[in-house]
């Protein structure tokens, strides 16, 4: 029972932080996607150039 209460308390803490920093998390996620897109395009073009696909 004590372990279950500790888990519930931990989850509440995590979700409270997620709600508190929701805006920052969304902005960082969007920036991560934006920075990943050029990397994927570059790799795709490179593979086409050397004939892997």
Secondary structure as UniProt FT lines:
FT   HELIX           2..20
FT   HELIX           22..50
//
